[in-house]
Amino acid sequence: MGLKISLPLPKVVKRFTRLRRERVRINFGGKVYIAFTILVGVAAVNTGNNILYILLSFLLALMGISGLLSRYNLSGLKAYLVPPDEVWCCKPATFRVRLENRKYFPAFLVEVFERSIGLHKLFPMVERTEEEGVRLTFPKRGVYRMNALEGKSTFPFGLFERSFSVPLEEEILVYPKPIEVKVKPPLSKPRRGKGESFLHFRRSGEGAVEGIKEYAGEGMRLIHWKAFAKLGELYAKEVAEETFLREVIVDMDKIPASDKEERISKATYLVLHFSRLGYAVGLKYGEREIPPSAGREHLRELLKFLALL
């Protein structure tokens, strides 16, 4: 068995081993440059010409300077991707790309991109913090997975391309594209059998009582029984009509559409439409049903359900 000796690494070596993974690619100009350098080196050895040796030294020094500057250019850079709150199918969405430079000198010609969603942005110069918007359009609804945010630069001479990557492991949920559906205005007092077959209106509660009035056939639910017990005559409650909590359930199976995608898009429009009108909205699709409710979080739940169908 051989004897293994473990020597402590110098601090400088440790510092370089902890650097993020970077890749270097030789551009076409770099390949020509290297070929020319080799040619000058072979000519200098064969001829012993001092001028060729000087030229060779200059070419090698320039190559070394290019490598050092390109490495320093990307050091100390932090890249971030800030997606928008909502992303809709076939509608441009603005993503924010932010670069932070933590070194003394600025960085030049830094390109940031994410391959899976087609994001690409060029930063000509980054002194401290630069943020730019990128408009992207997603052709389909559903989940888009982002793998890594990558940065690259050909600074300073364009001979080599140095790049780095920042793992993301995030997902973007793209909501369906709404398609307008012509619907009749709901009655102030919804009745069974009225309106479109794919919309089911109902009231889930009673408005605030503002007073009493003479009973005129408003229904048993609105009779003021305390007044009847005290006065012996029928009186009805006066309620604020707008305080009724109105509900609507969108039955997707009954929405007229040529295919599933069109049906989902029309259901998306109906959900948004009645949510803006202040309704508590629910969804029904096959055996699955989401009970009516209101609020921003419930709306997001409905849109997520539609996006993942």
C-alpha positions in Angstrom: 0.0 0.0 0.0 1.2 3.5 -0.9 1.5 6.2 1.7 -0.9 9.1 1.1 0.3 12.5 2.4 -2.4 15.2 2.8 -0.8 18.7 2.7 -2.8 21.8 3.7 -3.9 23.9 0.7 -2.8 27.5 0.6 -5.6 30.1 1.3 -5.4 31.3 -2.3 -6.1 27.8 -3.7 -9.0 27.3 -1.2 -10.5 30.6 -2.4 -10.5 29.5 -6.0 -11.8 26.0 -5.3 -14.9 27.6 -3.6 -15.8 29.7 -6.6 -19.0 28.9 -8.4 -18.9 26.7 -11.5 -17.9 28.7 -14.5 -17.6 27.5 -18.1 -15.2 28.9 -20.8 -15.9 28.5 -24.5 -13.5 29.5 -27.3 -15.1 31.8 -29.9 -14.3 31.7 -33.5 -12.0 34.7 -33.1 -10.3 33.0 -30.2 -9.6 29.9 -32.3 -8.1 32.0 -35.1 -6.0 33.8 -32.4 -4.7 30.6 -30.9 -3.9 29.2 -34.4 -2.0 32.3 -35.3 -0.1 32.2 -31.9 0.9 28.5 -32.6 2.0 29.4 -36.1 4.2 32.3 -34.7 5.6 30.0 -32.1 6.6 27.3 -34.6 8.1 30.0 -36.9 10.1 31.4 -34.0 11.5 28.0 -33.0 12.4 27.1 -36.6 14.0 30.5 -37.5 15.3 31.7 -34.1 14.2 35.2 -35.0 14.0 37.4 -32.0 11.2 39.6 -33.4 9.0 36.5 -33.7 9.8 35.6 -30.1 8.8 39.1 -29.0 5.6 38.8 -31.0 4.9 35.4 -29.5 5.4 36.8 -26.0 3.1 39.6 -26.7 0.4 37.2 -28.1 0.7 34.9 -25.0 0.6 37.9 -22.6 -2.5 39.3 -24.4 -4.2 35.9 -24.1 -3.4 35.7 -20.4 -4.7 39.3 -19.8 -7.9 38.4 -21.6 -8.5 35.4 -19.4 -7.8 37.3 -16.2 -10.0 40.3 -17.2 -12.9 38.0 -18.3 -12.8 36.1 -15.0 -12.7 39.3 -13.0 -15.5 40.8 -15.1 -18.0 38.1 -13.9 -16.7 37.8 -10.3 -18.8 39.4 -7.6 -22.0 39.3 -9.8 -25.3 38.1 -8.4 -28.2 37.5 -10.8 -31.9 37.5 -9.8 -35.1 36.9 -11.7 -38.3 38.4 -10.4 -41.4 37.0 -12.2 -44.7 39.0 -12.2 -47.6 38.2 -9.9 -49.7 36.9 -12.7 -48.8 35.3 -16.0 -51.5 34.8 -18.7 -51.4 32.7 -21.8 -50.7 34.6 -25.0 -50.4 37.9 -23.1 -47.0 39.6 -22.7 -45.7 39.5 -19.1 -42.9 41.6 -17.7 -40.1 39.7 -15.9 -37.6 41.8 -13.9 -33.9 40.8 -14.2 -31.6 42.2 -11.6 -27.8 42.1 -11.5 -25.8 43.1 -8.4 -22.1 44.0 -8.7 -20.2 43.5 -5.5 -16.8 44.5 -6.7 -15.1 47.9 -7.0 -14.9 48.1 -10.8 -18.0 47.8 -13.1 -18.8 44.7 -15.2 -19.2 45.0 -18.9 -21.2 43.2 -21.6 -23.0 40.8 -19.4 -25.8 38.7 -21.0 -28.4 37.1 -18.7 -30.7 34.4 -20.0 -33.0 31.5 -19.0 -33.3 28.9 -21.8 -36.5 27.1 -20.8 -38.7 30.2 -21.0 -36.7 32.1 -23.7 -35.5 35.0 -21.5 -32.5 37.0 -22.7 -31.2 40.4 -21.6 -27.9 42.3 -22.3 -26.4 44.6 -19.7 -23.8 46.8 -21.3 -22.4 48.0 -18.0 -23.2 47.1 -14.3 -21.7 49.5 -11.8 -23.6 48.5 -8.6 -27.2 47.3 -9.2 -29.0 47.2 -12.5 -32.5 46.0 -13.1 -34.2 45.6 -16.5 -37.6 44.3 -17.6 -38.1 41.6 -20.2 -41.5 41.0 -21.8 -42.2 37.3 -22.5 -45.2 35.6 -24.0 -46.2 32.0 -23.2 -48.2 30.2 -25.9 -49.8 27.6 -23.6 -51.4 27.5 -20.1 -49.9 25.3 -17.4 -46.7 25.1 -15.5 -43.3 26.2 -16.9 -40.3 25.0 -15.0 -37.2 27.2 -14.8 -33.9 25.4 -14.3 -31.1 28.0 -14.1 -30.5 31.6 -14.7 -27.3 32.0 -16.7 -24.9 34.8 -17.3 -22.2 35.1 -19.9 -19.8 37.7 -21.3 -17.2 37.9 -24.1 -15.4 40.8 -22.4 -12.7 42.1 -23.1 -11.6 41.1 -26.6 -14.3 38.6 -27.7 -11.8 35.7 -27.9 -13.4 33.6 -25.1 -16.9 33.4 -23.7 -17.1 32.9 -19.9 -20.4 32.0 -18.3 -21.9 31.0 -14.9 -25.3 29.6 -13.8 -27.5 30.2 -10.8 -29.9 27.3 -10.1 -33.5 28.3 -9.9 -35.7 25.2 -9.6 -38.8 27.4 -9.7 -42.1 27.1 -11.5 -44.3 29.6 -13.4 -48.0 29.0 -13.4 -49.5 30.4 -16.6 -53.3 31.1 -16.4 -55.6 30.3 -19.4 -56.3 33.0 -22.0 -59.8 34.4 -21.3 -62.3 34.2 -24.2 -65.3 36.5 -23.9 -68.8 34.9 -23.4 -71.9 36.9 -23.9 -74.1 36.4 -20.9 -77.4 38.0 -19.9 -77.3 40.3 -16.9 -78.4 38.3 -13.8 -81.7 39.2 -12.3 -81.7 41.1 -9.1 -83.8 38.2 -7.7 -82.5 35.1 -9.4 -85.0 32.5 -10.1 -84.5 28.9 -11.0 -84.6 28.1 -14.7 -83.6 31.7 -15.8 -80.4 32.6 -17.6 -77.8 30.4 -19.3 -77.7 26.7 -18.4 -74.1 26.9 -17.4 -74.6 29.6 -14.8 -76.4 28.8 -11.5 -77.2 32.0 -9.4 -78.3 32.0 -5.9 -78.2 34.0 -2.7 -76.4 32.7 0.3 -77.5 35.2 2.9 -79.8 38.1 3.7 -79.1 41.8 3.5 -78.9 44.1 6.4 -82.4 45.0 7.9 -83.0 48.8 7.5 -86.6 48.8 8.7 -90.1 47.3 8.3 -92.9 47.8 5.8 -96.3 46.5 5.1 -96.2 42.9 3.8 -96.9 42.6 0.1 -96.1 39.0 -0.7 -92.3 39.2 -0.3 -92.1 35.7 0.9 -91.9 33.9 4.2 -88.2 34.5 4.6 -88.7 38.3 4.8 -91.7 38.4 7.2 -90.8 40.3 10.4 -92.2 37.8 13.0 -91.5 39.9 16.0 -93.6 42.7 14.6 -96.4 40.1 13.8 -96.3 38.8 17.4 -96.5 42.3 18.8 -99.0 44.0 16.4 -100.9 41.0 15.0 -100.3 42.1 11.4 -97.9 41.0 8.8 -94.9 43.2 8.1 -91.9 42.6 5.9 -88.3 43.5 6.5 -86.7 46.3 4.5 -83.3 45.1 3.5 -80.5 46.7 1.5 -80.6 44.8 -1.8 -76.9 45.4 -2.5 -75.9 43.7 0.7 -77.1 40.3 -0.4 -74.1 38.0 -0.9 -74.7 36.7 -4.5 -73.3 33.4 -5.6 -72.8 31.9 -9.1 -71.5 28.5 -10.0 -70.0 28.0 -13.5 -70.8 24.6 -14.8 -68.0 24.0 -17.3 -69.6 20.9 -18.8 -72.4 23.0 -20.2 -70.4 25.8 -21.7 -70.7 25.7 -25.5 -67.3 25.2 -27.0 -65.5 23.4 -29.8 -62.8 21.8 -27.7 -61.5 21.6 -24.1 -59.1 24.6 -24.4 -61.9 26.9 -25.6 -64.2 25.7 -22.8 -61.4 26.4 -20.2 -60.8 29.8 -21.7 -64.5 30.7 -21.6 -64.7 29.5 -18.0 -61.8 31.7 -17.2 -63.6 34.7 -18.6 -66.7 33.9 -16.6 -64.8 33.6 -13.4 -63.0 36.9 -13.9 -66.2 38.6 -15.0 -68.4 37.7 -12.0 -65.5 38.2 -9.6 -65.2 41.8 -10.8 -69.0 42.2 -10.3 -68.6 41.1 -6.6 -70.0 37.6 -6.9 -68.9 34.6 -4.9 -67.8 32.3 -7.7 -67.6 28.5 -7.8 -66.7 26.0 -10.5 -68.0 22.6 -11.5 -66.2 20.3 -13.9 -67.3 16.7 -14.0 -67.3 15.3 -10.5 -65.1 18.0 -9.2 -66.6 21.2 -7.7 -65.1 24.2 -6.0 -67.7 25.8 -3.7 -68.5 29.5 -4.3 -66.4 32.0 -2.3 -65.0 35.5 -2.7 -61.6 37.1 -2.2 -58.3 37.3 -4.1 -57.0 34.0 -2.8 -60.1 32.1 -3.9 -59.8 33.7 -7.3 -56.3 32.4 -7.6 -57.4 29.0 -6.5 -60.0 28.9 -9.4 -57.5 30.2 -11.9 -54.9 27.6 -10.8 -57.6 24.8 -11.1 -58.3 26.0 -14.7 -54.6 26.3 -15.6 -53.8 22.7 -14.5 -56.8 21.0 -16.1 
